[in-house]
Amino acid sequence: MSRSYELVATVRDRVGKGAARALRRENKVPAVIYGAGQPALPIALPEKEIFLKLHAGGFLTTIAVIDTGAEKIRVIPRDYQLDPVRDTLVHVDFLRVAAHAHIEVEVPVHFLNEEAAPGLKRGGVLNVVAHAVTLNVDADEIPEALTVDLTGLEIGDSVHLSQLALPAGSHVVGHGEDLTIATIVAPAVLPEDETAAAEAEAPAAPAAPQA
């Protein structure tokens, strides 16, 4: 499961583009907390701290605690916007999350042990069909990633969703269990075929002269 973290925020008393620009000049990122049947709460976060969390990995699958001074709110990031030129954070949306509430989260798929896949050693190519899978999962059991062990896989082998270990009580959203996650496909020409082709094209050695 992803590890949670805590951020200190201030509650915003002004909203709108002008207020947001003023916050960014102060090295703060405007954000909003919504959900759980409560009014949306506009907040501001320190730019450096939230930017580091974004680039630490697993940002959209990790529970956070926002400390506003008046209360601590358990949330998960739902969306964020980046400046298209400077690549800085412009805005973040957070969803309130109760303990053990089930939520839908897109979990990335990671692949392990490529060096132990005979099919890849023979020149096969890993064709990734699903880079992420949407799960309905307990908020306290969100995995950082779903892992695929490629050990022993040959050219032509496939990995299906039903072969992956999912958190207890979770289920896949929008896909059946037979969803293909990845396949190992043959290259255009296998290495041994290239060798055979080169040998076939090589000119024959001249015959030895007759005595």
Secondary structure, 3 states (H helix, E strand, C coil): CCCCEEEECEECCCCCHHHHHHHHHCCEEEEEEEECCEEEEEEEEEHHHHHHHHHCCCHHHCCEEEECCCCEEEEEEEEEEECCCCCCEEEEEEEECCCCCEEEEEEEEEEECHHHCHHHHCCCEEEECCCEEEEEEEHHHCCCCEEEECCCCCCCCEEEHHHCCCCCCCEECCCCCCCEEEEEECCCCCHHHHHHHHHHHCCCCCCCCCC
